[in-house]
Amino acid sequence: LSTLAGEDVRIIPITHASLVLTWEGKTIHIDPWSRGNYEGQPKADLILITDSHGDHMDLKQIAEVSKEGTVIIAPLVVQETVTQAKVLKNGESTTELGIGIEAVPMYNLKRGPDPGRLYHPKGRGNGYLLTLGETRLYISGDTACTPEMKQLKDIDIAFVCMNLPYTMPPEEAAECVNAFRPGVVYPYHSRGSDLEAFKKAVTAPGVAVQVLDWY
């Protein structure tokens, strides 16, 4: 559990790419996955789903953490299955429950299961940039170090993925972090990754690397 000074924002790591945020009495679930331990966690006012892969779109856990009035934001590929979700396309923004939400492109540049195919093609999934009061919080989703990530500005908190072969190695993740310089970065979606290598490669001044216990 991490409490961020200056804002009533709490970060609760669950597992892999799943986390819970609370802010001003509202609960936000990111990619709820039934492999995580949700005991004692409040139901979601807002659910954000990044992609259609099973570790991000889990119908059982989405239902488990939902309540009457829960708002679900997702890309179109998810809404095709989670029909109650509101679609947000790459580059689009909305406000829900007083929370600003922008969909940031997340995609592979070169890695895929076969030649000519990518694990995460551009336009399919969403990263998210949330505005929680004065705090700007970025969740990368499954992505490489893209130009869109490098161009982010004024990010207070960032969750940046790393997980070969599906996203990127720690050094590539650090390259992007060094470019957009968040106040604090949390590696996530990082099973099997060398987090010490990530820490060492994050050299931009003013960036703090914090590692949470996801399991």
Residue frames as qw, qx, qy, qz and C-alpha x, y, z in Angstrom:
[[0.000, 0.889, 0.457, 0.000, 0.00, 0.00, 0.00],
 [0.432, 0.044, 0.019, 0.901, 1.35, 3.40, -0.96],
 [0.006, -0.882, -0.426, 0.199, -0.09, 6.73, 0.10],
 [0.494, 0.428, 0.153, 0.741, 0.96, 9.74, -1.95],
 [0.265, -0.481, -0.332, 0.767, 1.72, 12.93, -0.08],
 [0.045, 0.243, -0.148, -0.958, -0.24, 16.04, -0.99],
 [0.561, 0.005, -0.419, -0.714, -3.17, 14.23, -2.56],
 [0.671, -0.120, 0.586, -0.438, -5.70, 11.79, -1.16],
 [0.762, 0.392, -0.430, -0.285, -4.58, 9.09, -3.60],
 [0.625, -0.405, 0.661, -0.085, -3.84, 5.54, -2.51],
 [0.578, 0.436, -0.625, -0.293, -2.26, 2.87, -4.66],
 [0.748, -0.248, 0.565, -0.245, -2.99, -0.76, -3.85],
 [0.300, 0.421, -0.781, -0.351, -1.01, -3.25, -5.97],
 [0.887, -0.029, 0.222, -0.404, -2.92, -6.47, -6.63],
 [0.749, -0.141, 0.587, 0.275, -1.05, -8.65, -9.14],
 [0.564, 0.267, 0.556, 0.550, 0.73, -8.34, -12.47],
 [0.101, 0.285, 0.274, 0.913, -1.13, -5.45, -14.23],
 [0.390, -0.674, -0.564, -0.276, -3.99, -5.21, -11.74],
 [0.267, -0.020, -0.458, 0.848, -4.17, -2.42, -9.20],
 [0.185, -0.793, -0.580, -0.041, -6.67, -0.42, -7.21],
 [0.213, 0.236, -0.132, 0.939, -6.61, 3.35, -6.78],
 [0.197, -0.756, -0.610, 0.133, -8.69, 5.31, -4.30],
 [0.219, 0.108, 0.020, 0.970, -9.22, 9.05, -4.51],
 [0.305, -0.083, 0.112, -0.942, -11.76, 11.29, -2.79],
 [0.602, 0.059, 0.594, -0.530, -13.86, 8.34, -1.74],
 [0.801, 0.451, -0.139, -0.370, -13.88, 6.80, -5.22],
 [0.661, -0.311, 0.666, 0.153, -12.39, 3.42, -6.09],
 [0.574, 0.644, -0.356, -0.360, -10.76, 2.73, -9.45],
 [0.819, -0.159, 0.540, 0.109, -9.90, -0.81, -10.53],
 [0.314, 0.676, -0.527, -0.408, -7.34, -1.26, -13.31],
 [0.583, 0.303, -0.723, -0.213, -7.49, -4.53, -15.29],
 [0.644, -0.362, 0.514, -0.435, -9.08, -6.62, -12.52],
 [0.575, 0.310, -0.743, -0.145, -7.82, -10.21, -12.76],
 [0.849, -0.400, -0.089, -0.332, -9.12, -13.16, -10.78],
 [0.805, 0.110, -0.430, 0.393, -5.60, -14.43, -10.06],
 [0.127, 0.447, -0.376, 0.801, -5.18, -11.53, -7.63],
 [0.311, -0.406, -0.759, 0.403, -6.28, -11.32, -3.99],
 [0.109, -0.503, -0.216, -0.830, -9.12, -8.81, -3.74],
 [0.503, -0.539, -0.649, 0.191, -10.10, -9.62, -0.18],
 [0.318, -0.633, -0.321, 0.628, -11.09, -6.44, 1.63],
 [0.176, -0.048, 0.325, 0.928, -10.99, -4.26, -1.48],
 [0.382, 0.482, 0.376, -0.693, -13.99, -2.02, -2.15],
 [0.584, 0.533, 0.591, 0.158, -16.14, -2.44, -5.22],
 [0.383, 0.021, 0.317, 0.868, -15.31, -0.28, -8.20],
 [0.250, 0.743, 0.250, -0.569, -16.81, 3.09, -8.99],
 [0.485, 0.756, -0.307, -0.314, -14.69, 3.05, -12.15],
 [0.828, -0.121, 0.488, 0.246, -13.01, 0.18, -14.02],
 [0.313, 0.775, -0.400, -0.376, -10.37, 0.79, -16.68],
 [0.884, 0.037, 0.445, 0.137, -9.50, -2.06, -19.03],
 [0.088, -0.689, 0.455, 0.557, -6.49, -1.73, -21.28],
 [0.295, 0.364, -0.757, -0.455, -6.74, -4.69, -23.68],
 [0.852, -0.012, -0.170, -0.495, -8.54, -7.91, -24.58],
 [0.506, 0.274, -0.796, 0.185, -5.88, -10.36, -23.38],
 [0.686, -0.453, -0.561, -0.097, -6.92, -12.54, -20.46],
 [0.543, -0.263, -0.424, 0.676, -4.62, -10.90, -17.93],
 [0.011, -0.014, -0.035, 0.999, -6.36, -7.57, -18.61],
 [0.587, -0.089, -0.193, -0.781, -9.95, -8.48, -19.57],
 [0.145, -0.036, -0.966, 0.212, -11.27, -11.02, -17.07],
 [0.433, -0.417, -0.420, -0.679, -15.08, -11.20, -17.19],
 [0.653, -0.436, -0.605, 0.134, -15.30, -13.07, -13.89],
 [0.449, -0.304, -0.347, 0.765, -13.31, -10.49, -11.94],
 [0.061, -0.227, -0.200, -0.951, -14.91, -7.53, -13.69],
 [0.549, -0.498, -0.505, -0.442, -18.27, -8.84, -12.46],
 [0.656, -0.372, -0.538, 0.376, -16.85, -9.52, -9.01],
 [0.342, -0.230, -0.228, 0.882, -15.63, -5.96, -8.42],
 [0.109, -0.334, -0.373, -0.858, -18.58, -4.23, -10.10],
 [0.065, 0.427, 0.702, -0.566, -21.62, -2.78, -8.36],
 [0.255, 0.796, 0.543, 0.082, -24.69, -0.89, -9.48],
 [0.070, 0.991, 0.019, -0.113, -23.51, 2.24, -11.26],
 [0.616, -0.419, 0.427, 0.513, -19.93, 1.10, -11.92],
 [0.481, 0.816, -0.149, -0.285, -18.52, 2.88, -14.97],
 [0.794, -0.121, 0.464, 0.374, -16.30, 0.81, -17.27],
 [0.308, 0.846, -0.264, -0.345, -13.96, 2.46, -19.78],
 [0.727, -0.131, 0.619, 0.267, -12.29, 0.30, -22.42],
 [0.080, 0.366, -0.589, -0.716, -11.11, 0.17, -26.03],
 [0.713, 0.206, -0.203, -0.639, -13.48, -1.09, -28.70],
 [0.535, 0.223, -0.812, -0.069, -11.89, -4.55, -28.77],
 [0.040, -0.032, -0.839, 0.542, -12.93, -4.97, -25.13],
 [0.458, 0.186, 0.250, -0.833, -16.38, -3.45, -25.52],
 [0.587, 0.158, -0.627, -0.488, -17.16, -6.15, -28.08],
 [0.523, -0.129, -0.830, 0.146, -17.16, -8.58, -25.12],
 [0.183, -0.399, -0.578, 0.688, -17.77, -6.28, -22.13],
 [0.131, 0.580, 0.579, 0.557, -20.79, -4.71, -23.78],
 [0.278, -0.883, -0.368, 0.089, -21.58, -2.33, -20.92],
 [0.544, -0.359, 0.067, 0.755, -18.21, -0.61, -21.32],
 [0.262, 0.930, 0.070, -0.246, -17.91, 2.91, -22.70],
 [0.818, 0.288, 0.155, 0.474, -15.45, 3.04, -25.60],
 [0.116, -0.921, 0.193, 0.319, -12.49, 5.38, -25.50],
 [0.839, 0.470, 0.030, 0.273, -10.25, 5.35, -28.56],
 [0.662, -0.140, -0.012, 0.736, -6.57, 6.26, -28.63],
 [0.213, 0.194, 0.107, 0.952, -6.25, 10.02, -28.17],
 [0.360, -0.624, -0.423, -0.549, -9.79, 10.52, -26.89],
 [0.108, 0.110, -0.614, 0.774, -10.58, 11.99, -23.47],
 [0.470, -0.584, -0.517, -0.412, -13.53, 11.94, -21.12],
 [0.107, -0.354, 0.568, -0.735, -14.41, 12.81, -17.54],
 [0.677, -0.350, -0.601, -0.242, -16.12, 10.33, -15.25],
 [0.686, -0.606, -0.364, 0.171, -16.86, 10.85, -11.54],
 [0.188, -0.969, 0.140, 0.084, -14.69, 13.96, -11.58],
 [0.653, -0.379, 0.519, 0.401, -11.73, 11.99, -12.96],
 [0.443, 0.727, -0.317, -0.417, -10.13, 13.06, -16.23],
 [0.785, -0.066, 0.598, 0.145, -9.34, 10.07, -18.43],
 [0.413, 0.716, -0.380, -0.416, -7.27, 10.16, -21.62],
 [0.957, 0.090, 0.270, 0.064, -6.61, 7.06, -23.74],
 [0.048, -0.775, 0.550, 0.307, -2.92, 6.87, -24.67],
 [0.820, 0.382, -0.382, -0.187, -1.79, 4.55, -27.48],
 [0.549, -0.498, 0.670, -0.035, -0.11, 1.32, -26.30],
 [0.890, 0.432, -0.039, -0.142, 1.47, -0.99, -28.84],
 [0.782, -0.262, 0.381, 0.418, 4.48, -3.02, -29.87],
 [0.208, 0.797, -0.344, -0.451, 6.99, -1.58, -32.29],
 [0.392, 0.501, -0.733, -0.239, 8.54, -4.89, -33.34],
 [0.138, -0.173, 0.949, -0.226, 7.72, -7.84, -31.06],
 [0.739, 0.090, -0.048, -0.666, 5.10, -10.35, -32.09],
 [0.815, -0.122, 0.546, -0.152, 4.22, -14.04, -32.30],
 [0.754, 0.302, 0.482, 0.328, 5.04, -14.34, -36.01],
 [0.305, -0.102, 0.306, 0.896, 6.75, -12.25, -38.71],
 [0.110, -0.324, -0.454, -0.823, 4.48, -9.39, -39.68],
 [0.529, -0.645, -0.484, -0.264, 2.31, -9.73, -36.56],
 [0.060, 0.446, -0.484, 0.750, 2.59, -7.80, -33.30],
 [0.237, -0.298, -0.849, 0.366, 1.43, -8.86, -29.86],
 [0.012, 0.723, 0.465, -0.510, -0.23, -5.46, -29.43],
 [0.381, 0.433, 0.432, 0.693, -0.97, -3.65, -32.71],
 [0.057, -0.091, -0.144, 0.984, -1.37, 0.12, -32.62],
 [0.417, -0.146, -0.243, -0.864, -4.93, 1.29, -32.02],
 [0.596, -0.257, -0.741, -0.171, -6.23, -1.86, -30.33],
 [0.580, -0.501, -0.548, 0.336, -5.52, -1.19, -26.67],
 [0.083, -0.896, -0.018, -0.437, -5.33, 1.81, -24.34],
 [0.432, -0.084, -0.507, 0.741, -2.91, 3.12, -21.81],
 [0.206, -0.847, -0.454, -0.185, -4.57, 5.72, -19.58],
 [0.269, 0.213, -0.281, 0.896, -3.64, 9.14, -18.28],
 [0.354, -0.706, -0.613, 0.000, -5.75, 10.03, -15.25],
 [0.063, 0.465, -0.201, 0.860, -6.19, 13.46, -13.71],
 [0.555, -0.544, -0.615, 0.135, -7.01, 13.05, -10.01],
 [0.302, -0.897, -0.130, 0.294, -7.25, 16.56, -8.65],
 [0.083, 0.907, -0.364, -0.196, -3.77, 17.97, -9.13],
 [0.513, -0.377, 0.750, 0.181, -2.18, 14.57, -9.72],
 [0.688, 0.502, -0.336, -0.402, -1.52, 13.23, -13.22],
 [0.606, -0.293, 0.737, -0.058, -1.16, 9.46, -13.17],
 [0.559, 0.485, -0.509, -0.440, -0.17, 7.37, -16.19],
 [0.770, -0.104, 0.622, -0.100, -0.81, 3.66, -16.69],
 [0.048, 0.493, -0.649, -0.578, 1.12, 2.38, -19.69],
 [0.904, 0.260, 0.139, -0.311, -0.71, -0.85, -20.51],
 [0.821, -0.083, 0.456, 0.334, 1.19, -3.40, -22.59],
 [0.414, 0.909, -0.013, -0.037, 3.44, -1.31, -24.75],
 [0.746, 0.146, -0.028, 0.649, 6.89, -0.68, -26.11],
 [0.263, -0.559, -0.086, 0.782, 8.70, 2.63, -25.65],
 [0.394, 0.659, 0.551, 0.326, 6.58, 4.52, -28.15],
 [0.224, 0.329, 0.064, 0.915, 6.89, 8.12, -29.37],
 [0.410, -0.670, -0.322, -0.529, 3.57, 8.86, -27.61],
 [0.743, -0.565, -0.280, 0.224, 4.98, 7.77, -24.26],
 [0.591, -0.017, -0.059, 0.804, 8.18, 9.73, -24.75],
 [0.049, 0.439, 0.199, 0.875, 6.12, 12.87, -25.40],
 [0.465, -0.702, -0.539, -0.007, 4.09, 12.73, -22.17],
 [0.165, 0.512, -0.233, 0.810, 4.36, 15.85, -20.05],
 [0.312, -0.420, 0.347, -0.778, 3.95, 16.71, -16.37],
 [0.801, -0.209, -0.530, -0.184, 3.36, 13.17, -15.13],
 [0.407, -0.665, 0.444, -0.441, 3.47, 12.83, -11.37],
 [0.628, -0.225, 0.728, -0.156, 3.09, 9.06, -11.16],
 [0.608, 0.419, -0.509, -0.441, 3.70, 6.45, -13.85],
 [0.795, -0.127, 0.587, -0.086, 3.14, 2.72, -14.02],
 [0.419, 0.643, -0.526, -0.365, 5.38, 1.39, -16.78],
 [0.978, 0.015, 0.153, -0.140, 5.29, -2.20, -18.03],
 [0.197, 0.625, -0.742, -0.141, 8.17, -4.51, -18.83],
 [0.763, -0.059, 0.608, -0.211, 7.83, -8.19, -19.64],
 [0.270, 0.456, -0.703, -0.475, 9.58, -9.96, -22.49],
 [0.345, 0.081, 0.504, 0.788, 8.65, -11.03, -25.05],
 [0.107, 0.709, 0.691, 0.093, 5.28, -9.30, -24.87],
 [0.022, -0.983, -0.156, 0.099, 6.18, -5.70, -24.05],
 [0.416, 0.788, -0.319, 0.324, 9.78, -4.52, -23.54],
 [0.737, -0.079, -0.459, 0.489, 12.91, -5.15, -21.49],
 [0.416, -0.755, -0.295, 0.412, 13.78, -3.02, -18.44],
 [0.400, -0.272, 0.211, 0.849, 16.36, -0.96, -20.34],
 [0.054, 0.392, 0.560, 0.728, 13.82, 0.05, -23.00],
 [0.325, -0.781, -0.531, -0.044, 11.28, 0.93, -20.35],
 [0.468, -0.607, -0.107, 0.634, 13.89, 3.11, -18.66],
 [0.311, 0.113, 0.393, 0.858, 14.59, 4.84, -21.98],
 [0.137, -0.656, -0.526, -0.524, 11.02, 6.07, -22.07],
 [0.499, -0.754, -0.359, 0.233, 11.02, 7.01, -18.39],
 [0.488, -0.328, 0.082, 0.805, 14.17, 9.08, -18.95],
 [0.154, 0.331, 0.468, 0.805, 12.36, 10.86, -21.79],
 [0.284, -0.667, -0.415, -0.550, 9.13, 11.89, -20.04],
 [0.241, 0.242, -0.548, 0.763, 10.51, 12.11, -16.49],
 [0.558, -0.628, -0.429, -0.333, 7.63, 11.29, -14.16],
 [0.306, -0.730, 0.392, -0.469, 7.98, 12.25, -10.52],
 [0.493, -0.309, 0.793, -0.181, 7.80, 8.61, -9.48],
 [0.649, 0.262, -0.561, -0.443, 7.68, 5.46, -11.58],
 [0.694, -0.209, 0.628, -0.283, 6.42, 2.06, -10.53],
 [0.239, 0.254, -0.850, -0.396, 7.44, -0.91, -12.69],
 [0.686, 0.082, 0.531, -0.490, 4.50, -3.24, -13.24],
 [0.893, 0.412, 0.011, -0.180, 3.51, -6.14, -15.52],
 [0.174, 0.799, -0.572, 0.066, 7.10, -7.08, -14.79],
 [0.903, -0.278, 0.314, -0.086, 7.20, -10.76, -13.85],
 [0.899, 0.101, 0.217, 0.367, 10.65, -12.16, -14.55],
 [0.379, 0.834, -0.044, 0.398, 12.10, -8.75, -15.35],
 [0.638, -0.080, -0.319, 0.696, 15.34, -7.49, -13.84],
 [0.155, -0.936, -0.298, -0.108, 14.09, -4.59, -11.77],
 [0.544, -0.632, 0.132, 0.537, 17.59, -3.74, -10.58],
 [0.457, 0.132, 0.480, 0.737, 18.57, -3.22, -14.21],
 [0.030, 0.793, 0.475, 0.380, 15.56, -0.92, -14.59],
 [0.412, -0.870, -0.134, 0.235, 16.52, 1.10, -11.52],
 [0.575, -0.372, 0.297, 0.665, 20.09, 1.44, -12.77],
 [0.358, 0.314, 0.547, 0.689, 18.97, 2.55, -16.24],
 [0.075, -0.899, -0.396, -0.174, 16.60, 5.26, -14.94],
 [0.578, -0.101, -0.107, 0.802, 19.08, 8.14, -14.88],
 [0.030, 0.681, 0.269, 0.680, 16.89, 11.22, -15.50],
 [0.132, 0.094, -0.522, 0.838, 17.15, 13.71, -12.64],
 [0.410, -0.071, 0.235, -0.879, 14.17, 13.97, -10.33],
 [0.774, -0.033, -0.449, -0.445, 12.70, 10.55, -11.15],
 [0.407, -0.373, 0.742, -0.380, 12.16, 8.21, -8.20],
 [0.592, 0.063, -0.746, -0.297, 11.81, 4.48, -8.85],
 [0.501, -0.265, 0.601, -0.564, 9.62, 2.61, -6.38],
 [0.391, 0.059, -0.888, -0.235, 8.98, -1.12, -6.45],
 [0.658, -0.230, 0.236, -0.677, 5.71, -2.44, -5.07],
 [0.244, -0.107, 0.960, -0.090, 4.87, -5.96, -3.95],
 [0.544, 0.141, -0.346, -0.752, 2.50, -7.27, -6.61],
 [0.633, -0.002, -0.748, -0.200, 2.12, -10.83, -5.42]]
